[in-house]
Every structure is written in C-alpha cells, then in structure tokens.
C-alpha cells in the first residue's frame, strides 16, 4: 500500500475542486432567454434632488 503525505492529498482535493468549479463558472450554454426587463410606463427614474425640504415657508 502507498503512503502518501497528507499535504499531497489536500492539494489534490483542492485542485480537483477548483477545476470542477472553474468548469461550471463560465458555461455559455446556459442562456437567460427573453428580452431584458423594461421599466413600467409610470416610472420616471430615481429622483436626483437630494436637498432637504424647506421647513420654514418663504416670504411672498
């Protein structure tokens, strides 16, 4: 029977796991089909006015 150092077994397992994950990471055969999502008709975007509201009414 072979005597293999523990570090060799760990490195082999890590290499096999990373190779398996790398094979799944860039699988171009999987497509998220359909058109991209569209905004609803009444959506006017994110408001860009970040100023706080005026607490004291201004004089006419």
PDB file as gemmi writes it, atoms N, CA and C in Angstrom:
CRYST1    1.000    1.000    1.000  90.00  90.00  90.00 P 1                      
ATOM      1  N   UNK A   1       0.839  -1.167   0.000  1.00  0.00           N  
ATOM      2  CA  UNK A   1       0.000   0.000   0.000  1.00  0.00           C  
ATOM      3  C   UNK A   1       0.892   1.240   0.000  1.00  0.00           C  
ATOM      4  N   UNK A   2       0.424   2.289  -0.671  1.00  0.00           N  
ATOM      5  CA  UNK A   2       1.211   3.510  -0.781  1.00  0.00           C  
ATOM      6  C   UNK A   2       1.002   4.398   0.435  1.00  0.00           C  
ATOM      7  N   UNK A   3       2.068   5.055   0.827  1.00  0.00           N  
ATOM      8  CA  UNK A   3       1.977   6.043   1.904  1.00  0.00           C  
ATOM      9  C   UNK A   3       2.114   7.411   1.249  1.00  0.00           C  
ATOM     10  N   UNK A   4       1.039   8.189   1.295  1.00  0.00           N  
ATOM     11  CA  UNK A   4       1.016   9.498   0.662  1.00  0.00           C  
ATOM     12  C   UNK A   4       0.925  10.544   1.763  1.00  0.00           C  
ATOM     13  N   UNK A   5       1.757  11.556   1.706  1.00  0.00           N  
ATOM     14  CA  UNK A   5       1.676  12.609   2.721  1.00  0.00           C  
ATOM     15  C   UNK A   5       0.304  13.307   2.675  1.00  0.00           C  
ATOM     16  N   UNK A   6      -0.136  13.771   3.811  1.00  0.00           N  
ATOM     17  CA  UNK A   6      -1.448  14.404   3.929  1.00  0.00           C  
ATOM     18  C   UNK A   6      -1.534  15.671   3.070  1.00  0.00           C  
ATOM     19  N   UNK A   7      -0.450  16.430   2.967  1.00  0.00           N  
ATOM     20  CA  UNK A   7      -0.476  17.657   2.174  1.00  0.00           C  
ATOM     21  C   UNK A   7      -0.728  17.345   0.707  1.00  0.00           C  
ATOM     22  N   UNK A   8      -0.213  16.223   0.229  1.00  0.00           N  
ATOM     23  CA  UNK A   8      -0.444  15.829  -1.160  1.00  0.00           C  
ATOM     24  C   UNK A   8      -1.914  15.529  -1.392  1.00  0.00           C  
ATOM     25  N   UNK A   9      -2.534  14.854  -0.456  1.00  0.00           N  
ATOM     26  CA  UNK A   9      -3.963  14.562  -0.579  1.00  0.00           C  
ATOM     27  C   UNK A   9      -4.791  15.839  -0.546  1.00  0.00           C  
ATOM     28  N   UNK A  10      -4.442  16.761   0.331  1.00  0.00           N  
ATOM     29  CA  UNK A  10      -5.178  18.020   0.420  1.00  0.00           C  
ATOM     30  C   UNK A  10      -5.012  18.857  -0.841  1.00  0.00           C  
ATOM     31  N   UNK A  11      -3.812  18.943  -1.358  1.00  0.00           N  
ATOM     32  CA  UNK A  11      -3.581  19.707  -2.576  1.00  0.00           C  
ATOM     33  C   UNK A  11      -4.303  19.084  -3.771  1.00  0.00           C  
ATOM     34  N   UNK A  12      -4.304  17.760  -3.844  1.00  0.00           N  
ATOM     35  CA  UNK A  12      -5.006  17.076  -4.926  1.00  0.00           C  
ATOM     36  C   UNK A  12      -6.511  17.331  -4.837  1.00  0.00           C  
ATOM     37  N   UNK A  13      -7.076  17.282  -3.630  1.00  0.00           N  
ATOM     38  CA  UNK A  13      -8.503  17.539  -3.454  1.00  0.00           C  
ATOM     39  C   UNK A  13      -8.842  18.988  -3.794  1.00  0.00           C  
ATOM     40  N   UNK A  14      -7.987  19.923  -3.398  1.00  0.00           N  
ATOM     41  CA  UNK A  14      -8.235  21.338  -3.705  1.00  0.00           C  
ATOM     42  C   UNK A  14      -8.147  21.598  -5.203  1.00  0.00           C  
ATOM     43  N   UNK A  15      -7.209  20.972  -5.863  1.00  0.00           N  
ATOM     44  CA  UNK A  15      -7.062  21.137  -7.302  1.00  0.00           C  
ATOM     45  C   UNK A  15      -8.267  20.556  -8.044  1.00  0.00           C  
ATOM     46  N   UNK A  16      -8.726  19.411  -7.614  1.00  0.00           N  
ATOM     47  CA  UNK A  16      -9.890  18.797  -8.252  1.00  0.00           C  
ATOM     48  C   UNK A  16     -11.145  19.645  -8.031  1.00  0.00           C  
ATOM     49  N   UNK A  17     -11.312  20.191  -6.836  1.00  0.00           N  
ATOM     50  CA  UNK A  17     -12.481  21.019  -6.547  1.00  0.00           C  
ATOM     51  C   UNK A  17     -12.439  22.311  -7.353  1.00  0.00           C  
ATOM     52  N   UNK A  18     -11.274  22.945  -7.439  1.00  0.00           N  
ATOM     53  CA  UNK A  18     -11.189  24.202  -8.191  1.00  0.00           C  
ATOM     54  C   UNK A  18     -11.372  23.954  -9.683  1.00  0.00           C  
ATOM     55  N   UNK A  19     -10.888  22.852 -10.190  1.00  0.00           N  
ATOM     56  CA  UNK A  19     -11.087  22.541 -11.608  1.00  0.00           C  
ATOM     57  C   UNK A  19     -12.560  22.276 -11.887  1.00  0.00           C  
ATOM     58  N   UNK A  20     -13.235  21.620 -10.964  1.00  0.00           N  
ATOM     59  CA  UNK A  20     -14.660  21.363 -11.138  1.00  0.00           C  
ATOM     60  C   UNK A  20     -15.480  22.628 -11.105  1.00  0.00           C  
ATOM     61  N   UNK A  21     -15.141  23.540 -10.200  1.00  0.00           N  
ATOM     62  CA  UNK A  21     -15.862  24.800 -10.122  1.00  0.00           C  
ATOM     63  C   UNK A  21     -15.540  25.706 -11.302  1.00  0.00           C  
ATOM     64  N   UNK A  22     -14.323  25.683 -11.770  1.00  0.00           N  
ATOM     65  CA  UNK A  22     -13.949  26.529 -12.907  1.00  0.00           C  
ATOM     66  C   UNK A  22     -14.669  26.076 -14.170  1.00  0.00           C  
ATOM     67  N   UNK A  23     -14.939  24.804 -14.280  1.00  0.00           N  
ATOM     68  CA  UNK A  23     -15.662  24.306 -15.439  1.00  0.00           C  
ATOM     69  C   UNK A  23     -17.100  24.778 -15.465  1.00  0.00           C  
ATOM     70  N   UNK A  24     -17.691  25.038 -14.325  1.00  0.00           N  
ATOM     71  CA  UNK A  24     -19.079  25.493 -14.256  1.00  0.00           C  
ATOM     72  C   UNK A  24     -19.201  27.003 -14.273  1.00  0.00           C  
ATOM     73  N   UNK A  25     -18.135  27.711 -14.016  1.00  0.00           N  
ATOM     74  CA  UNK A  25     -18.223  29.154 -13.828  1.00  0.00           C  
ATOM     75  C   UNK A  25     -18.572  29.895 -15.107  1.00  0.00           C  
ATOM     76  N   UNK A  26     -18.061  29.486 -16.240  1.00  0.00           N  
ATOM     77  CA  UNK A  26     -18.295  30.215 -17.481  1.00  0.00           C  
ATOM     78  C   UNK A  26     -18.971  29.299 -18.493  1.00  0.00           C  
ATOM     79  N   UNK A  27     -20.113  28.759 -18.122  1.00  0.00           N  
ATOM     80  CA  UNK A  27     -20.847  27.872 -19.006  1.00  0.00           C  
ATOM     81  C   UNK A  27     -21.719  28.721 -19.919  1.00  0.00           C  
ATOM     82  N   UNK A  28     -21.270  28.927 -21.153  1.00  0.00           N  
ATOM     83  CA  UNK A  28     -22.003  29.802 -22.071  1.00  0.00           C  
ATOM     84  C   UNK A  28     -23.204  29.111 -22.686  1.00  0.00           C  
ATOM     85  N   UNK A  29     -23.416  27.838 -22.405  1.00  0.00           N  
ATOM     86  CA  UNK A  29     -24.572  27.150 -22.973  1.00  0.00           C  
ATOM     87  C   UNK A  29     -25.857  27.504 -22.242  1.00  0.00           C  
ATOM     88  N   UNK A  30     -25.742  28.088 -21.057  1.00  0.00           N  
ATOM     89  CA  UNK A  30     -26.921  28.474 -20.291  1.00  0.00           C  
ATOM     90  C   UNK A  30     -27.253  29.919 -20.648  1.00  0.00           C  
ATOM     91  N   UNK A  31     -28.428  30.123 -21.222  1.00  0.00           N  
ATOM     92  CA  UNK A  31     -28.848  31.468 -21.607  1.00  0.00           C  
ATOM     93  C   UNK A  31     -30.038  31.863 -20.759  1.00  0.00           C  
ATOM     94  N   UNK A  32     -30.012  33.085 -20.312  1.00  0.00           N  
ATOM     95  CA  UNK A  32     -31.150  33.630 -19.581  1.00  0.00           C  
ATOM     96  C   UNK A  32     -32.039  34.284 -20.621  1.00  0.00           C  
ATOM     97  N   UNK A  33     -32.783  33.461 -21.344  1.00  0.00           N  
ATOM     98  CA  UNK A  33     -33.531  33.909 -22.507  1.00  0.00           C  
ATOM     99  C   UNK A  33     -34.547  34.986 -22.217  1.00  0.00           C  
ATOM    100  N   UNK A  34     -35.039  35.541 -23.292  1.00  0.00           N  
ATOM    101  CA  UNK A  34     -36.049  36.571 -23.196  1.00  0.00           C  
ATOM    102  C   UNK A  34     -35.453  37.954 -23.296  1.00  0.00           C  
ATOM    103  N   UNK A  35     -36.319  38.911 -23.535  1.00  0.00           N  
ATOM    104  CA  UNK A  35     -35.835  40.294 -23.632  1.00  0.00           C  
ATOM    105  C   UNK A  35     -35.453  40.837 -22.262  1.00  0.00           C  
ATOM    106  N   UNK A  36     -34.633  41.872 -22.219  1.00  0.00           N  
ATOM    107  CA  UNK A  36     -34.284  42.453 -20.922  1.00  0.00           C  
ATOM    108  C   UNK A  36     -35.513  43.089 -20.288  1.00  0.00           C  
ATOM    109  N   UNK A  37     -35.548  43.198 -18.982  1.00  0.00           N  
ATOM    110  CA  UNK A  37     -36.716  43.785 -18.316  1.00  0.00           C  
ATOM    111  C   UNK A  37     -36.883  45.255 -18.690  1.00  0.00           C  
ATOM    112  N   UNK A  38     -38.130  45.683 -18.738  1.00  0.00           N  
ATOM    113  CA  UNK A  38     -38.450  47.064 -19.075  1.00  0.00           C  
ATOM    114  C   UNK A  38     -39.022  47.766 -17.858  1.00  0.00           C  
ATOM    115  N   UNK A  39     -38.791  49.069 -17.772  1.00  0.00           N  
ATOM    116  CA  UNK A  39     -39.359  49.864 -16.691  1.00  0.00           C  
ATOM    117  C   UNK A  39     -40.847  50.075 -16.946  1.00  0.00           C  
ATOM    118  N   UNK A  40     -41.645  50.172 -15.883  1.00  0.00           N  
ATOM    119  CA  UNK A  40     -43.067  50.461 -16.084  1.00  0.00           C  
ATOM    120  C   UNK A  40     -43.254  51.841 -16.717  1.00  0.00           C  
ATOM    121  N   UNK A  41     -44.422  52.045 -17.324  1.00  0.00           N  
ATOM    122  CA  UNK A  41     -44.675  53.291 -18.050  1.00  0.00           C  
ATOM    123  C   UNK A  41     -44.660  54.503 -17.130  1.00  0.00           C  
ATOM    124  N   UNK A  42     -45.071  54.344 -15.859  1.00  0.00           N  
ATOM    125  CA  UNK A  42     -45.149  55.493 -14.957  1.00  0.00           C  
ATOM    126  C   UNK A  42     -43.871  55.713 -14.155  1.00  0.00           C  
ATOM    127  N   UNK A  43     -42.810  55.002 -14.473  1.00  0.00           N  
ATOM    128  CA  UNK A  43     -41.544  55.156 -13.759  1.00  0.00           C  
ATOM    129  C   UNK A  43     -40.772  56.319 -14.358  1.00  0.00           C  
ATOM    130  N   UNK A  44     -40.382  57.270 -13.535  1.00  0.00           N  
ATOM    131  CA  UNK A  44     -39.679  58.451 -14.021  1.00  0.00           C  
ATOM    132  C   UNK A  44     -38.232  58.493 -13.537  1.00  0.00           C  
ATOM    133  N   UNK A  45     -37.707  57.413 -13.113  1.00  0.00           N  
ATOM    134  CA  UNK A  45     -36.316  57.359 -12.677  1.00  0.00           C  
ATOM    135  C   UNK A  45     -36.168  57.714 -11.206  1.00  0.00           C  
ATOM    136  N   UNK A  46     -34.951  57.643 -10.762  1.00  0.00           N  
ATOM    137  CA  UNK A  46     -34.643  57.935  -9.369  1.00  0.00           C  
ATOM    138  C   UNK A  46     -34.548  59.450  -9.206  1.00  0.00           C  
ATOM    139  N   UNK A  47     -35.213  60.015  -8.193  1.00  0.00           N  
ATOM    140  CA  UNK A  47     -35.099  61.462  -8.022  1.00  0.00           C  
ATOM    141  C   UNK A  47     -33.669  61.855  -7.688  1.00  0.00           C  
ATOM    142  N   UNK A  48     -33.229  62.934  -8.300  1.00  0.00           N  
ATOM    143  CA  UNK A  48     -31.843  63.356  -8.093  1.00  0.00           C  
ATOM    144  C   UNK A  48     -31.739  64.546  -7.152  1.00  0.00           C  
ATOM    145  N   UNK A  49     -32.863  65.089  -6.726  1.00  0.00           N  
ATOM    146  CA  UNK A  49     -32.847  66.231  -5.814  1.00  0.00           C  
ATOM    147  C   UNK A  49     -32.620  65.706  -4.405  1.00  0.00           C  
ATOM    148  N   UNK A  50     -31.429  65.886  -3.889  1.00  0.00           N  
ATOM    149  CA  UNK A  50     -31.093  65.363  -2.563  1.00  0.00           C  
ATOM    150  C   UNK A  50     -31.160  66.441  -1.491  1.00  0.00           C  
ATOM    151  N   UNK A  51     -31.636  67.634  -1.864  1.00  0.00           N  
ATOM    152  CA  UNK A  51     -31.735  68.706  -0.869  1.00  0.00           C  
ATOM    153  C   UNK A  51     -32.899  68.418   0.072  1.00  0.00           C  
ATOM    154  N   UNK A  52     -32.774  68.725   1.350  1.00  0.00           N  
ATOM    155  CA  UNK A  52     -33.892  68.508   2.276  1.00  0.00           C  
ATOM    156  C   UNK A  52     -35.005  69.519   1.984  1.00  0.00           C  
ATOM    157  N   UNK A  53     -36.217  69.166   2.342  1.00  0.00           N  
ATOM    158  CA  UNK A  53     -37.306  70.113   2.095  1.00  0.00           C  
ATOM    159  C   UNK A  53     -37.156  71.344   2.984  1.00  0.00           C  
ATOM    160  N   UNK A  54     -37.732  72.426   2.529  1.00  0.00           N  
ATOM    161  CA  UNK A  54     -37.676  73.680   3.287  1.00  0.00           C  
ATOM    162  C   UNK A  54     -38.667  73.578   4.439  1.00  0.00           C  
ATOM    163  N   UNK A  55     -38.193  73.824   5.656  1.00  0.00           N  
ATOM    164  CA  UNK A  55     -39.051  73.700   6.835  1.00  0.00           C  
ATOM    165  C   UNK A  55     -39.764  75.008   7.161  1.00  0.00           C  
ATOM    166  N   UNK A  56     -39.171  76.113   6.804  1.00  0.00           N  
ATOM    167  CA  UNK A  56     -39.752  77.421   7.091  1.00  0.00           C  
ATOM    168  C   UNK A  56     -40.297  77.968   5.775  1.00  0.00           C  
ATOM    169  N   UNK A  57     -41.572  78.337   5.730  1.00  0.00           N  
ATOM    170  CA  UNK A  57     -42.097  78.871   4.468  1.00  0.00           C  
ATOM    171  C   UNK A  57     -41.387  80.171   4.087  1.00  0.00           C  
ATOM    172  N   UNK A  58     -41.177  80.325   2.819  1.00  0.00           N  
ATOM    173  CA  UNK A  58     -40.509  81.529   2.337  1.00  0.00           C  
ATOM    174  C   UNK A  58     -41.512  82.678   2.255  1.00  0.00           C  
ATOM    175  N   UNK A  59     -41.038  83.883   2.440  1.00  0.00           N  
ATOM    176  CA  UNK A  59     -41.911  85.067   2.393  1.00  0.00           C  
ATOM    177  C   UNK A  59     -42.330  85.340   0.957  1.00  0.00           C  
ATOM    178  N   UNK A  60     -43.596  85.744   0.759  1.00  0.00           N  
ATOM    179  CA  UNK A  60     -44.052  86.024  -0.617  1.00  0.00           C  
ATOM    180  C   UNK A  60     -43.487  87.288  -1.191  1.00  0.00           C  
TER     181      UNK A  60                                                      
END                                                                             
